[in-house]
Amino acid sequence: MKIPQKPPDFGRVLSDDLKKYNDLASRVNQKNEESEEIRKLIRKYNEQEYIHWDDLRRKKIPYDPTAFWYVIRTIRSTKYREIRIGDEKFPFYTPENFLKQLHLIDKASPASFDWLFGEVPSKANKKQYLINSLMEEAIASSQLEGAATTRPVAKKILREGRKPKNIYEQMIVNNYRTVLRLKDIRDKPLSKALILEIHGEITRDTMESVSDESDFRSCDVVVGDKVDPTKIYHYAPGCEKIPAMIDDLIAFTNNNEEFIHPIVKAIIIHFLIGYIHPFRDGNGRTARALFYWFALKHHYDLLEYISISRIFLHAPVQYTRAYQLTETDGNDMTYFIDFNIHVITRALEDLKKYIILKKEEEAESLQLVEEIPDLSFRQAEILRDFVRHPTRHYTISEISGKYKISLPTARTDLLLLESKGKLKKYKDGKRQIFIYKVGTRQ
């Protein structure tokens, strides 16, 4: 992946192209048709799509691109808010195109499934959506950091609650345990101890040294391409700067006097942890966990039902590029905020599709209840899983984990379905394995 080209140096523009810049800037506020077109174009690239120089230079616009860029940049600078972390400045602002999406996120909550989607899932299905989402986030966030485990295998591990066999499985189990806890610790203020606690849980038994799990890094690091390590994307601040930067991040997070939209602030926290890179490993997972923690702290509870990391996983280049757009343009975090707001909006749309699918599956389960005597709705849901995956083998512990029921209850449900001729049972060592009995339902 190519690093975005940095914008032209403003000092060079003023000396070499001052006339072009001044001419274009003077036309912005005139009252004529051409000036109106210039203003529309500026609004498009500042408010409707927040464009970086690397993209603008490729656009076919009727003006000198360098001069036009600095007209855009000058207008942006009047709208910036700025935060200081250590000895660095991080500007950002909220363009118009954020507002509609933030409004949708603001109105979203588990109680408003009907408002969002025109559907009211059952209590059992809400629980199932939540479990699935937390698993998806744990798995995808780990896969982003190199966990070489497939989703089906990872879900099986989490549902069965078995002990991890390797470092990749341990990463996923750690992530899952961490995201499960975020709601319980959301009332705590951010502190060094809390950051270290979350990072410690995420990296437990996955790093060379236990001290790396429980403290900030004591060496300098760079962030490179996973395939080609010679490609450097980010030179993290020196390790001697970390304590002061973390203190400033904590103060920024806990400051309630200056209002910043909570979702925007959560995204900024996500960015800053990635930028500071305070740990030898686990920075990305910690950053995304703190995003969820802060959103839940401000009662954006519907975000429990979505996985942003799953979308990052399908667009890793865009995720990395969002960081790079910010770093190559004076640490302007608006680019990273823009990308993440689009990801959250897309995740909500994915949730909508998921709910519609589950409602259809729920109808299939109700039909099974009507067709088979003495079958509970949960047992029909379990049977539907077998019907939809006729070659898949399920263990009692996997069904217990998936439906959040006790092992004896899961065993009773499966044995009932076997007694009705719907499942076949066999032994694998000491474990009982169940598979759909093909041909039992036309």
VEXNU-379109 format. One line per field, with one value per residue (C-alpha): residue number from 1; residue in three letters; x, y, z. Coordinates in steps of 0.1 Angstrom, whole numbers, plus 5000, padded with zeros to 4 digits. Layout:
BEGIN
nr <- [NUM,...]
rest <- [Ala,...]
x <- [X,...]
y <- [Y,...]
z <- [Z,...]
//
This chain:
BEGIN
nr <- [1,2,3,4,5,6,7,8,9,10,11,12,13,14,15,16,17,18,19,20,21,22,23,24,25,26,27,28,29,30,31,32,33,34,35,36,37,38,39,40,41,42,43,44,45,46,47,48,49,50,51,52,53,54,55,56,57,58,59,60,61,62,63,64,65,66,67,68,69,70,71,72,73,74,75,76,77,78,79,80,81,82,83,84,85,86,87,88,89,90,91,92,93,94,95,96,97,98,99,100,101,102,103,104,105,106,107,108,109,110,111,112,113,114,115,116,117,118,119,120,121,122,123,124,125,126,127,128,129,130,131,132,133,134,135,136,137,138,139,140,141,142,143,144,145,146,147,148,149,150,151,152,153,154,155,156,157,158,159,160,161,162,163,164,165,166,167,168,169,170,171,172,173,174,175,176,177,178,179,180,181,182,183,184,185,186,187,188,189,190,191,192,193,194,195,196,197,198,199,200,201,202,203,204,205,206,207,208,209,210,211,212,213,214,215,216,217,218,219,220,221,222,223,224,225,226,227,228,229,230,231,232,233,234,235,236,237,238,239,240,241,242,243,244,245,246,247,248,249,250,251,252,253,254,255,256,257,258,259,260,261,262,263,264,265,266,267,268,269,270,271,272,273,274,275,276,277,278,279,280,281,282,283,284,285,286,287,288,289,290,291,292,293,294,295,296,297,298,299,300,301,302,303,304,305,306,307,308,309,310,311,312,313,314,315,316,317,318,319,320,321,322,323,324,325,326,327,328,329,330,331,332,333,334,335,336,337,338,339,340,341,342,343,344,345,346,347,348,349,350,351,352,353,354,355,356,357,358,359,360,361,362,363,364,365,366,367,368,369,370,371,372,373,374,375,376,377,378,379,380,381,382,383,384,385,386,387,388,389,390,391,392,393,394,395,396,397,398,399,400,401,402,403,404,405,406,407,408,409,410,411,412,413,414,415,416,417,418,419,420,421,422,423,424,425,426,427,428,429,430,431,432,433,434,435,436,437,438,439,440,441,442]
rest <- [Met,Lys,Ile,Pro,Gln,Lys,Pro,Pro,Asp,Phe,Gly,Arg,Val,Leu,Ser,Asp,Asp,Leu,Lys,Lys,Tyr,Asn,Asp,Leu,Ala,Ser,Arg,Val,Asn,Gln,Lys,Asn,Glu,Glu,Ser,Glu,Glu,Ile,Arg,Lys,Leu,Ile,Arg,Lys,Tyr,Asn,Glu,Gln,Glu,Tyr,Ile,His,Trp,Asp,Asp,Leu,Arg,Arg,Lys,Lys,Ile,Pro,Tyr,Asp,Pro,Thr,Ala,Phe,Trp,Tyr,Val,Ile,Arg,Thr,Ile,Arg,Ser,Thr,Lys,Tyr,Arg,Glu,Ile,Arg,Ile,Gly,Asp,Glu,Lys,Phe,Pro,Phe,Tyr,Thr,Pro,Glu,Asn,Phe,Leu,Lys,Gln,Leu,His,Leu,Ile,Asp,Lys,Ala,Ser,Pro,Ala,Ser,Phe,Asp,Trp,Leu,Phe,Gly,Glu,Val,Pro,Ser,Lys,Ala,Asn,Lys,Lys,Gln,Tyr,Leu,Ile,Asn,Ser,Leu,Met,Glu,Glu,Ala,Ile,Ala,Ser,Ser,Gln,Leu,Glu,Gly,Ala,Ala,Thr,Thr,Arg,Pro,Val,Ala,Lys,Lys,Ile,Leu,Arg,Glu,Gly,Arg,Lys,Pro,Lys,Asn,Ile,Tyr,Glu,Gln,Met,Ile,Val,Asn,Asn,Tyr,Arg,Thr,Val,Leu,Arg,Leu,Lys,Asp,Ile,Arg,Asp,Lys,Pro,Leu,Ser,Lys,Ala,Leu,Ile,Leu,Glu,Ile,His,Gly,Glu,Ile,Thr,Arg,Asp,Thr,Met,Glu,Ser,Val,Ser,Asp,Glu,Ser,Asp,Phe,Arg,Ser,Cys,Asp,Val,Val,Val,Gly,Asp,Lys,Val,Asp,Pro,Thr,Lys,Ile,Tyr,His,Tyr,Ala,Pro,Gly,Cys,Glu,Lys,Ile,Pro,Ala,Met,Ile,Asp,Asp,Leu,Ile,Ala,Phe,Thr,Asn,Asn,Asn,Glu,Glu,Phe,Ile,His,Pro,Ile,Val,Lys,Ala,Ile,Ile,Ile,His,Phe,Leu,Ile,Gly,Tyr,Ile,His,Pro,Phe,Arg,Asp,Gly,Asn,Gly,Arg,Thr,Ala,Arg,Ala,Leu,Phe,Tyr,Trp,Phe,Ala,Leu,Lys,His,His,Tyr,Asp,Leu,Leu,Glu,Tyr,Ile,Ser,Ile,Ser,Arg,Ile,Phe,Leu,His,Ala,Pro,Val,Gln,Tyr,Thr,Arg,Ala,Tyr,Gln,Leu,Thr,Glu,Thr,Asp,Gly,Asn,Asp,Met,Thr,Tyr,Phe,Ile,Asp,Phe,Asn,Ile,His,Val,Ile,Thr,Arg,Ala,Leu,Glu,Asp,Leu,Lys,Lys,Tyr,Ile,Ile,Leu,Lys,Lys,Glu,Glu,Glu,Ala,Glu,Ser,Leu,Gln,Leu,Val,Glu,Glu,Ile,Pro,Asp,Leu,Ser,Phe,Arg,Gln,Ala,Glu,Ile,Leu,Arg,Asp,Phe,Val,Arg,His,Pro,Thr,Arg,His,Tyr,Thr,Ile,Ser,Glu,Ile,Ser,Gly,Lys,Tyr,Lys,Ile,Ser,Leu,Pro,Thr,Ala,Arg,Thr,Asp,Leu,Leu,Leu,Leu,Glu,Ser,Lys,Gly,Lys,Leu,Lys,Lys,Tyr,Lys,Asp,Gly,Lys,Arg,Gln,Ile,Phe,Ile,Tyr,Lys,Val,Gly,Thr,Arg,Gln]
x <- [5000,5013,5015,4993,5013,5017,5001,5024,5043,5023,5055,5064,5029,5032,5065,5060,5022,5011,4993,4972,4963,4954,4934,4914,4909,4896,4870,4855,4835,4824,4788,4787,4781,4817,4822,4791,4806,4839,4820,4800,4832,4848,4817,4817,4853,4851,4816,4802,4833,4864,4891,4928,4954,4963,4928,4922,4953,4937,4904,4896,4889,4890,4915,4952,4950,4977,4960,4926,4939,4952,4919,4902,4928,4925,4888,4892,4917,4890,4867,4893,4892,4926,4938,4973,4988,5023,5041,5019,4987,4958,4931,4897,4862,4828,4817,4781,4783,4790,4758,4732,4752,4758,4721,4712,4738,4724,4689,4701,4696,4685,4651,4647,4652,4616,4625,4657,4646,4608,4614,4612,4633,4624,4642,4660,4671,4683,4705,4716,4725,4746,4765,4771,4783,4807,4822,4825,4843,4867,4875,4879,4899,4923,4925,4934,4965,4974,4954,4955,4922,4890,4857,4840,4868,4871,4833,4835,4863,4843,4810,4826,4847,4876,4912,4931,4957,4979,4987,4961,4933,4944,4942,4906,4896,4913,4894,4861,4866,4876,4846,4823,4836,4835,4800,4808,4837,4821,4814,4851,4870,4899,4932,4966,4955,4924,4943,4969,4941,4924,4957,4967,4935,4938,4974,4974,4997,5004,5036,5072,5075,5048,5060,5050,5015,5014,5034,5041,5069,5105,5118,5111,5089,5078,5046,5053,5035,5027,5037,5067,5083,5105,5075,5071,5037,5042,5071,5056,5066,5097,5091,5102,5072,5046,5039,5031,5011,4990,4984,4971,4950,4934,4928,4912,4890,4878,4872,4834,4836,4842,4816,4827,4802,4808,4811,4836,4855,4855,4870,4897,4906,4909,4931,4954,4961,4971,4992,5010,5014,5022,5027,5050,5019,4982,4978,4951,4930,4933,4924,4893,4883,4886,4864,4837,4843,4838,4807,4791,4801,4779,4751,4754,4744,4734,4771,4774,4754,4778,4814,4835,4866,4848,4844,4880,4891,4874,4889,4924,4939,4913,4917,4955,4950,4927,4956,4980,4957,4957,4995,5004,4981,4993,4976,4941,4920,4890,4900,4901,4869,4852,4863,4851,4817,4811,4822,4797,4769,4777,4778,4743,4731,4747,4728,4696,4702,4711,4679,4658,4675,4670,4633,4630,4648,4625,4595,4611,4615,4579,4569,4590,4572,4539,4551,4567,4548,4562,4590,4599,4609,4645,4647,4632,4659,4686,4670,4669,4706,4711,4687,4706,4740,4733,4769,4780,4788,4778,4789,4768,4792,4789,4751,4754,4777,4758,4724,4737,4721,4735,4752,4724,4698,4717,4721,4684,4675,4698,4687,4650,4657,4675,4646,4623,4645,4658,4694,4720,4744,4778,4808,4842,4862,4843,4823,4788,4786,4753,4746,4714,4697,4693,4659,4639,4622,4612]
y <- [5000,5034,5061,5091,5120,5149,5182,5208,5229,5261,5282,5271,5280,5315,5321,5303,5304,5334,5351,5319,5314,5351,5352,5321,5331,5366,5351,5329,5358,5376,5376,5361,5327,5316,5324,5304,5274,5278,5278,5247,5229,5239,5228,5195,5187,5201,5193,5165,5144,5153,5151,5147,5163,5128,5124,5160,5162,5135,5153,5172,5206,5239,5255,5251,5221,5234,5268,5252,5229,5258,5277,5245,5242,5278,5275,5243,5259,5284,5255,5233,5223,5212,5189,5186,5152,5155,5180,5173,5190,5171,5192,5180,5193,5180,5185,5184,5148,5136,5150,5128,5097,5108,5115,5080,5066,5089,5075,5039,5018,4982,4995,5011,4981,4988,5025,5015,4985,4982,4949,4940,4908,4885,4887,4854,4867,4900,4879,4858,4889,4902,4870,4867,4903,4901,4869,4886,4916,4894,4872,4900,4923,4894,4885,4921,4916,4883,4856,4828,4811,4809,4823,4789,4774,4805,4805,4768,4776,4804,4784,4753,4774,4751,4759,4777,4755,4782,4819,4828,4810,4827,4861,4854,4841,4871,4895,4879,4880,4916,4928,4909,4930,4965,4972,4963,4988,5016,5037,5039,5071,5064,5059,5044,5015,5009,5011,4986,4964,4962,4957,4930,4911,4913,4901,4876,4846,4859,4879,4869,4888,4892,4927,4936,4927,4949,4980,5004,4997,5007,5008,5026,5009,5014,5001,4984,4964,4929,4914,4937,4949,4973,4995,5017,5033,5049,5059,5058,5085,5077,5056,5085,5105,5078,5087,5124,5115,5089,5115,5140,5113,5104,5141,5146,5115,5124,5161,5168,5206,5209,5189,5167,5143,5110,5089,5113,5113,5075,5075,5100,5078,5049,5069,5082,5048,5036,5067,5067,5029,5026,4988,4964,4945,4946,4984,4979,4955,4979,5009,4992,4980,5015,5028,5004,5012,5049,5045,5022,5046,5071,5045,5038,5003,4993,4993,4961,4945,4955,4946,4975,4952,4928,4957,4968,4932,4934,4968,4967,4990,5017,5013,5018,5046,5065,5067,5077,5104,5120,5117,5131,5162,5178,5151,5162,5135,5144,5118,5090,5102,5102,5067,5053,5070,5054,5021,5024,5034,5004,4981,4993,4985,4950,4946,4955,4928,4903,4911,4905,4872,4861,4871,4847,4820,4826,4820,4787,4777,4785,4763,4735,4739,4735,4705,4685,4677,4687,4708,4741,4772,4769,4732,4743,4769,4743,4719,4747,4751,4715,4717,4747,4730,4693,4682,4701,4682,4698,4690,4695,4722,4741,4742,4752,4781,4792,4794,4803,4774,4749,4717,4695,4715,4714,4676,4672,4693,4673,4639,4649,4658,4625,4606,4623,4609,4644,4639,4612,4607,4591,4592,4609,4597,4608,4634,4630,4644,4652,4656,4662,4631,4638,4630,4636,4667,4674]
z <- [5000,4990,5017,5008,4994,5018,5009,4993,5017,5025,5026,4991,4979,4993,4976,4942,4936,4958,4929,4920,4957,4963,4931,4939,4976,4966,4943,4970,4986,4954,4943,4909,4893,4891,4929,4937,4918,4937,4970,4960,4952,4985,5004,4986,4996,5031,5043,5021,5016,5036,5010,5014,4991,4978,4964,4955,4932,4910,4906,4875,4888,4868,4892,4901,4925,4948,4952,4956,4983,5003,5000,5013,5040,5051,5056,5075,5099,5110,5122,5139,5175,5188,5216,5229,5237,5250,5228,5197,5184,5170,5152,5141,5133,5125,5089,5078,5064,5100,5114,5098,5107,5143,5146,5136,5160,5188,5183,5183,5214,5221,5231,5196,5174,5161,5153,5135,5116,5118,5136,5173,5179,5207,5240,5232,5198,5213,5236,5206,5186,5215,5220,5182,5180,5210,5194,5160,5176,5196,5166,5140,5164,5169,5133,5125,5146,5129,5148,5122,5131,5110,5123,5125,5145,5167,5174,5183,5208,5225,5226,5240,5265,5259,5268,5240,5223,5208,5210,5183,5201,5234,5217,5207,5241,5258,5235,5242,5280,5277,5256,5280,5309,5292,5303,5339,5341,5321,5351,5360,5350,5326,5344,5338,5359,5338,5305,5318,5331,5297,5279,5304,5299,5261,5260,5288,5281,5245,5250,5256,5289,5316,5321,5285,5294,5325,5316,5288,5264,5273,5237,5205,5179,5143,5127,5094,5067,5079,5046,5038,5071,5052,5045,5076,5082,5116,5138,5172,5197,5217,5248,5271,5258,5267,5303,5295,5265,5284,5312,5286,5270,5304,5311,5277,5282,5317,5308,5307,5306,5269,5249,5221,5207,5226,5195,5180,5213,5214,5179,5190,5219,5195,5172,5200,5215,5180,5175,5208,5205,5243,5243,5225,5212,5216,5208,5182,5203,5233,5212,5199,5233,5247,5219,5230,5266,5261,5239,5265,5292,5274,5270,5233,5242,5207,5198,5218,5189,5162,5153,5139,5137,5113,5089,5095,5087,5053,5046,5063,5037,5043,5080,5078,5053,5077,5101,5074,5060,5095,5100,5065,5070,5103,5125,5113,5130,5109,5083,5109,5125,5090,5082,5116,5115,5081,5096,5125,5101,5079,5109,5118,5083,5087,5120,5102,5076,5104,5122,5091,5085,5121,5119,5089,5108,5138,5115,5104,5141,5148,5119,5134,5168,5150,5130,5159,5191,5224,5210,5227,5208,5219,5208,5175,5172,5178,5153,5127,5131,5122,5093,5079,5084,5077,5076,5107,5139,5173,5208,5239,5251,5218,5220,5257,5248,5217,5235,5269,5286,5311,5299,5314,5295,5263,5267,5274,5243,5220,5233,5229,5192,5188,5203,5178,5150,5140,5150,5151,5180,5181,5204,5198,5228,5258,5239,5225,5190,5172,5135,5115,5104,5067,5052,5084,5071,5035]
//
